[in-house]
Structure formats: structure tokens, C-alpha cells
């Protein structure tokens, strides 16, 4: 009995060691990002709360100078913040008498640009139910970068913009604002080779390889290769024609992208390996040599062992977007549906 128990422990240790070795080989950067993410979050809430409370107090005392000093250098250099903050404070239409919850958590669920790379940490904080003595009630939104570990964008650390939004229904002209949001993009290179998916890889590797192959085919304007990336069950002459139109839709040569994000993943596995992994994926901030920006949204079976005809891309939309951020995302100029 004791020998069997020792043998079981040895097997467990061996399996654990193999698992850790696999992570180190295939997902080290992902693990580091998770650890860094947790460390950043540990200080994020405290710093964000300080910023929100400072802005609230300054609004109560009509102290525009204190708020101005919280803005990042680039906004201070490109905006007349003295005038904008005076107008913002006047927009309240009265003195603050109370406010509700301050949401100082790191908010990245709604915003794609928080982790264009692992070096950027973006917060969108909300001061809810701010009531003034004129009986009006608002939510105050504050967007700011807490830390940017890429020195190129050091002038973006601080508040970018403050928006005062009525609780009731409103039009855009009914919103008070000061400052401007500047997106930080850390360009990622397009892969110079096509990659095959290893069935033992981590989920992030799946979407990265599929996305990289799509980007390379679009960069090369290679309709045949992009067509072959689609699942066999959706391949037909009409699809090939749509792919040719999609390639023509992109103005210029693709140079870079910023981030790949997966959503709504569904998977099944056997013996520790995925037999099916499907998900929706978005590739953000795709830049061309003509200065245009695009996004790609697609749905794919990265792997489908039991139904091979399903493996590949099933649907794709390419969006031509404006580089500027409107609210929480880029404004769409035009889009083309490939499948």
C-alpha cells in the first residue's frame, strides 16, 4: 500500500512538472501578464479613488488649478484647460450636495485599449449620482492612465478627459467635457510566416496564430491563402469573391496591429487536449501605410478534431474606423462582411 502511495505521489509530481514546463515554453508571457495584472490592480483602486475624491473636492471648491494639474502633459499642452474646466464646473449648474458610489475599479471590460500591450493600464472611473442644489443629477466619468511602462507615451500618464453626463435622457450637446482621450498604441508586428496550431497550446496561442495568419494573408493581398483559412464547410465561389472584395476594401499595406481579444469561447477536450475550440475574436488597431485604421472581427473553430470540415474561420467582418476614440471605442467609417 505504501509503495503504491509513493508511486502515485511521484506520478502527480511528474505531471505537475510537465504542466509547468509546458507553460514556461508556450505561455510564459501570458503568465507574466496575469501576475503583472494582479499587481497593478492592487494599487489601481487606491490611486483611482484618490483621483476621484480630489476631483470632487475641487469641483465643490471650484478649484480648477488642482484638477488641471492632474491632467496628463499632452492634454495640458494641446488644450486650454483653464477655459475648459471653468466651463465644465459651470455645466453642473449648482453646488454639489451629495454623491453616490465611486467606481474606482480597473475597468477594462468595455474598453479595448487598456492592454494594447501589457505595458499600459487604463482606468475609467465613475462618480455616480452627483446631485447639485438645482435638483440636477449627473454621473461623472474620468478617464486616465495610471502607469505607462513604455517611455514613448510617458506624457499620457494622468487624466485625459472628464465628462459630466446627466442621469436623464440626453443628447451629446448636453454633456459637459474637458480634455481629450489619447489612445496609446504599442504596434505589434505582422508575423512573417504562416503558423500551424499545436493542439497542446494555450488558448491565447490559438487565437494569436489564427489572427496572425489572417493578417499576413491580408498584408500579402493573398486571396487564395485567406480563402484556405476558412472552414471547408463554408468555402465556395461566392466566398472567394467576397474575400477579393475585402482585400480591395483595405487602403494600403497593413503594417501592424495592437491587440487580439477573444470572446464567447466554447471548447471541449479529451485526455488533456482540446478536441474543439471555437470563439469570436477581434483584432484591434490595424494600421496601414496610408495612415488608415481597421479592425477585424471573426468567428473560428481554431481546432475541430471530431468534425474537421468545421475547423477554420466561419465568419469575418472588416471595419474601417477612425483613429480617434469616441466614448469607449473607435467610430466606424465603413465595414465589409466577408462571410
C-alpha positions as CSV (number, residue, x, y, z in Angstrom):
1,X,0.0,0.0,0.0
2,X,2.8,2.4,0.9
3,X,4.7,1.6,-2.3
4,X,1.5,2.4,-4.4
5,X,1.0,5.7,-2.5
6,X,4.6,6.8,-3.1
7,X,4.3,5.8,-6.8
8,X,1.1,7.9,-7.0
9,X,2.8,10.9,-5.5
10,X,5.7,10.6,-7.9
11,X,3.3,10.5,-10.9
12,X,1.5,13.5,-9.6
13,X,4.7,15.5,-9.1
14,X,5.8,14.4,-12.6
15,X,2.5,15.5,-14.2
16,X,2.7,18.9,-12.4
17,X,6.3,19.4,-13.5
18,X,5.3,18.7,-17.1
19,X,2.4,21.1,-16.9
20,X,4.6,23.9,-15.5
21,X,7.3,23.2,-18.2
22,X,4.6,23.4,-20.9
23,X,3.5,26.8,-19.5
24,X,7.1,28.1,-19.4
25,X,7.6,27.0,-23.1
26,X,4.3,28.1,-24.6
27,X,2.7,30.6,-22.2
28,X,5.4,32.4,-20.2
29,X,4.4,35.8,-21.4
30,X,0.8,35.2,-20.6
31,X,1.6,34.1,-17.1
32,X,3.8,37.2,-16.6
33,X,0.9,39.4,-17.8
34,X,-1.5,37.8,-15.4
35,X,0.9,38.3,-12.4
36,X,1.6,41.9,-13.5
37,X,-2.2,42.5,-14.0
38,X,-2.8,41.4,-10.4
39,X,0.0,43.6,-9.0
40,X,-1.3,46.6,-11.0
41,X,-4.9,46.1,-9.7
42,X,-3.6,46.0,-6.1
43,X,-2.6,49.7,-6.4
44,X,-5.1,50.8,-9.1
45,X,-8.2,51.1,-6.9
46,X,-6.4,53.2,-4.2
47,X,-4.9,55.6,-6.7
48,X,-8.1,55.9,-8.7
49,X,-10.1,56.6,-5.5
50,X,-7.6,59.4,-4.6
51,X,-8.1,61.0,-8.1
52,X,-11.9,60.8,-7.9
53,X,-12.0,62.3,-4.4
54,X,-9.6,65.1,-5.4
55,X,-11.7,66.0,-8.5
56,X,-14.9,66.0,-6.4
57,X,-13.4,68.3,-3.7
58,X,-12.0,70.6,-6.3
59,X,-15.4,70.9,-8.0
60,X,-17.0,71.7,-4.7
61,X,-14.5,74.5,-4.1
62,X,-14.4,75.5,-7.8
63,X,-10.6,74.9,-7.8
64,X,-9.7,74.4,-11.5
65,X,-6.0,74.6,-10.9
66,X,-5.9,71.4,-8.8
67,X,-7.8,69.5,-11.4
68,X,-5.7,70.9,-14.2
69,X,-2.5,69.6,-12.6
70,X,-4.0,66.0,-12.6
71,X,-4.2,66.0,-16.4
72,X,-1.5,64.4,-18.5
73,X,1.1,66.6,-20.1
74,X,-0.2,66.0,-23.6
75,X,-3.7,67.2,-22.8
76,X,-2.2,70.2,-20.9
77,X,-0.1,71.1,-24.0
78,X,-2.9,70.7,-26.6
79,X,-5.9,72.1,-24.7
80,X,-6.9,75.4,-23.0
81,X,-7.8,73.6,-19.8
82,X,-8.3,76.8,-17.8
83,X,-11.2,77.7,-20.1
84,X,-12.5,74.1,-20.5
85,X,-12.5,73.4,-16.7
86,X,-14.3,76.7,-15.9
87,X,-17.0,75.7,-18.5
88,X,-17.1,72.2,-17.0
89,X,-17.6,73.4,-13.5
90,X,-20.3,75.8,-14.7
91,X,-22.0,73.0,-16.5
92,X,-23.0,71.4,-13.2
93,X,-25.4,74.3,-12.7
94,X,-25.1,74.5,-8.9
95,X,-23.2,73.3,-5.9
96,X,-22.7,69.6,-5.2
97,X,-24.8,68.5,-2.2
98,X,-24.3,64.7,-2.4
99,X,-22.9,61.9,-4.5
100,X,-23.3,58.1,-4.6
101,X,-20.9,55.3,-5.3
102,X,-17.4,55.9,-6.7
103,X,-16.5,53.1,-9.1
104,X,-12.7,53.1,-8.8
105,X,-12.1,49.6,-10.0
106,X,-9.9,49.0,-13.1
107,X,-12.5,49.0,-15.9
108,X,-11.3,47.1,-18.9
109,X,-14.5,45.1,-19.8
110,X,-15.9,47.8,-22.1
111,X,-12.7,49.3,-23.4
112,X,-10.4,47.6,-25.8
113,X,-7.4,49.9,-25.4
114,X,-6.4,49.1,-21.9
115,X,-4.0,46.5,-22.8
116,X,-2.8,47.3,-26.3
117,X,0.3,45.8,-24.8
118,X,1.0,44.6,-21.2
119,X,2.7,47.9,-20.5
120,X,-0.4,50.0,-20.4
121,X,-3.0,50.3,-17.7
122,X,-6.1,52.4,-18.3
123,X,-8.9,53.4,-15.9
124,X,-12.3,54.7,-16.5
125,X,-13.8,55.7,-13.2
126,X,-17.4,56.8,-12.5
127,X,-18.7,59.0,-9.7
128,X,-22.3,58.1,-9.6
129,X,-25.4,60.2,-8.7
130,X,-23.8,63.5,-8.2
131,X,-26.6,65.9,-7.1
132,X,-26.4,69.6,-7.1
133,X,-28.7,72.2,-5.4
134,X,-30.5,72.9,-8.6
135,X,-32.1,69.4,-8.4
136,X,-30.0,68.1,-11.3
137,X,-28.2,64.7,-11.0
138,X,-25.2,63.5,-13.0
139,X,-22.6,60.8,-13.4
140,X,-19.0,62.0,-13.8
141,X,-16.7,59.9,-15.9
142,X,-12.9,60.2,-15.5
143,X,-10.5,58.5,-18.0
144,X,-6.9,58.3,-17.0
145,X,-3.7,56.3,-17.4
146,X,-2.2,55.2,-14.1
147,X,1.1,53.8,-15.5
148,X,2.6,53.5,-18.9
149,X,5.7,51.4,-18.8
150,X,6.5,52.3,-22.4
151,X,8.5,55.5,-22.2
152,X,7.3,56.7,-25.7
153,X,3.9,57.5,-24.1
154,X,5.1,58.9,-20.8
155,X,3.3,62.2,-21.5
156,X,0.0,60.4,-21.4
157,X,0.1,59.4,-17.7
158,X,-2.7,61.3,-15.8
159,X,-6.2,62.3,-16.6
160,X,-7.2,62.5,-20.3
161,X,-10.8,63.7,-20.0
162,X,-13.6,64.4,-17.6
163,X,-17.2,64.1,-18.8
164,X,-20.3,65.1,-16.8
165,X,-23.3,63.2,-18.1
166,X,-27.0,63.8,-17.0
167,X,-28.7,60.8,-15.4
168,X,-31.8,61.6,-17.5
169,X,-32.0,61.1,-21.3
170,X,-29.7,63.5,-23.1
171,X,-28.1,64.4,-26.4
172,X,-24.4,64.8,-27.0
173,X,-24.6,68.5,-26.7
174,X,-26.0,68.1,-23.2
175,X,-22.7,66.6,-21.9
176,X,-20.0,68.7,-20.1
177,X,-16.4,67.7,-21.0
178,X,-12.9,68.8,-20.6
179,X,-9.8,67.3,-22.2
180,X,-9.5,64.6,-24.8
181,X,-8.7,60.9,-24.8
182,X,-5.5,59.9,-26.5
183,X,-5.2,56.2,-27.2
184,X,-1.8,54.6,-26.6
185,X,-1.0,52.1,-29.3
186,X,2.1,49.8,-29.0
187,X,2.3,48.4,-32.5
188,X,2.8,44.6,-32.9
189,X,4.5,43.3,-36.0
190,X,2.6,41.1,-38.5
191,X,4.1,37.6,-38.5
192,X,6.5,36.9,-41.4
193,X,5.5,33.3,-41.7
194,X,2.3,31.3,-41.6
195,X,1.9,29.2,-38.4
196,X,0.3,25.8,-37.6
197,X,-1.7,25.4,-34.4
198,X,-0.3,22.9,-31.9
199,X,-3.2,21.0,-30.3
200,X,-1.4,21.3,-26.9
201,X,-1.0,25.1,-27.0
202,X,-2.7,27.5,-24.7
203,X,-6.0,29.2,-25.8
204,X,-4.3,32.5,-26.3
205,X,-1.9,30.9,-28.7
206,X,-4.8,29.6,-30.8
207,X,-6.3,33.0,-31.4
208,X,-2.9,34.6,-31.9
209,X,-1.9,32.1,-34.6
210,X,-5.2,32.3,-36.4
211,X,-5.2,36.1,-36.3
212,X,-1.6,36.2,-37.4
213,X,-2.3,34.1,-40.4
214,X,-5.3,36.3,-41.4
215,X,-3.2,39.4,-41.0
216,X,-0.4,38.0,-43.1
217,X,-2.7,36.9,-45.9
218,X,-4.3,40.4,-45.9
219,X,-0.9,42.1,-45.9
220,X,0.2,40.0,-48.9
221,X,-3.2,40.5,-50.5
222,X,-3.3,36.8,-50.9
223,X,-6.9,35.8,-51.6
224,X,-6.2,32.1,-52.0
225,X,-4.4,31.7,-48.7
226,X,-7.1,33.7,-46.8
227,X,-9.8,31.5,-48.5
228,X,-8.0,28.4,-47.3
229,X,-8.1,29.7,-43.7
230,X,-11.9,29.5,-43.8
231,X,-13.6,26.2,-42.8
232,X,-14.2,23.8,-45.7
233,X,-17.9,23.7,-45.0
234,X,-18.2,27.4,-45.9
235,X,-15.8,27.5,-48.9
236,X,-17.5,28.3,-52.2
237,X,-17.1,30.7,-55.2
238,X,-19.1,33.4,-53.6
239,X,-16.8,33.4,-50.5
240,X,-13.8,33.7,-52.7
241,X,-15.3,36.7,-54.4
242,X,-16.1,38.3,-51.1
243,X,-12.5,37.8,-49.9
244,X,-11.2,39.6,-53.1
245,X,-13.6,42.5,-52.3
246,X,-12.4,42.6,-48.6
247,X,-8.8,42.8,-49.7
248,X,-9.6,45.7,-52.0
249,X,-11.5,47.3,-49.2
250,X,-8.3,47.9,-47.2
251,X,-6.4,51.0,-48.3
252,X,-2.7,50.4,-48.3
253,X,-0.4,47.8,-46.9
254,X,-1.0,46.5,-43.4
255,X,1.9,47.4,-41.1
256,X,0.9,46.5,-37.6
257,X,-1.9,45.8,-35.1
258,X,-2.2,46.4,-31.3
259,X,-4.2,43.7,-29.6
260,X,-6.1,40.4,-30.1
261,X,-9.1,39.7,-27.9
262,X,-11.1,36.6,-27.7
263,X,-14.8,36.4,-26.6
264,X,-17.5,33.8,-26.1
265,X,-15.2,30.8,-26.3
266,X,-16.7,27.3,-26.3
267,X,-14.5,24.2,-26.1
268,X,-14.2,20.5,-25.3
269,X,-11.3,18.3,-24.5
270,X,-10.1,14.7,-24.2
271,X,-7.0,13.4,-22.4
272,X,-5.9,16.9,-21.6
273,X,-6.0,18.2,-25.2
274,X,-8.6,20.3,-26.9
275,X,-10.7,18.5,-29.4
276,X,-12.7,21.6,-30.2
277,X,-12.0,25.3,-29.5
278,X,-14.2,27.9,-31.1
279,X,-14.6,31.6,-30.3
280,X,-15.2,35.1,-31.6
281,X,-12.0,37.2,-32.0
282,X,-11.3,40.9,-32.5
283,X,-8.0,42.3,-33.8
284,X,-7.7,45.9,-32.9
285,X,-5.8,49.0,-34.3
286,X,-4.7,47.5,-37.6
287,X,-2.7,50.3,-39.3
288,X,-1.7,50.7,-42.9
289,X,1.0,52.6,-44.7
290,X,-1.6,55.2,-45.8
291,X,-2.5,56.0,-42.2
292,X,-5.8,54.2,-42.1
293,X,-7.0,52.1,-39.2
294,X,-9.1,48.9,-39.3
295,X,-10.5,46.2,-37.0
296,X,-11.2,42.6,-37.9
297,X,-14.0,40.6,-36.1
298,X,-14.2,36.9,-36.9
299,X,-15.5,33.7,-35.6
300,X,-13.5,30.5,-35.9
301,X,-13.1,26.9,-34.9
302,X,-9.3,27.0,-34.1
303,X,-9.4,23.3,-33.7
304,X,-12.1,20.7,-34.5
305,X,-10.9,17.1,-34.3
306,X,-14.2,15.3,-34.5
307,X,-15.6,17.5,-37.3
308,X,-12.6,18.5,-39.4
309,X,-14.7,20.3,-42.0
310,X,-15.6,22.9,-39.3
311,X,-12.0,23.8,-38.5
312,X,-11.2,27.3,-39.7
313,X,-12.8,30.7,-39.9
314,X,-16.6,30.8,-40.3
315,X,-17.4,34.5,-40.4
316,X,-15.5,37.7,-40.7
317,X,-16.2,41.5,-40.7
318,X,-13.5,44.1,-41.5
319,X,-14.2,47.6,-40.2
320,X,-12.6,50.8,-41.3
321,X,-12.5,53.0,-38.2
322,X,-11.4,56.5,-37.2
323,X,-8.2,56.6,-35.1
324,X,-9.9,58.9,-32.5
325,X,-11.8,57.3,-29.6
326,X,-15.5,58.2,-29.3
327,X,-16.8,57.3,-25.9
328,X,-15.4,53.8,-25.4
329,X,-14.4,52.8,-28.9
330,X,-13.5,53.8,-32.4
331,X,-16.2,55.3,-34.7
332,X,-16.9,53.1,-37.7
333,X,-16.4,54.7,-41.1
334,X,-17.5,51.7,-43.1
335,X,-17.4,47.9,-42.9
336,X,-17.5,44.9,-45.2
337,X,-18.9,41.5,-44.4
338,X,-16.8,38.6,-45.8
339,X,-18.9,35.7,-44.6
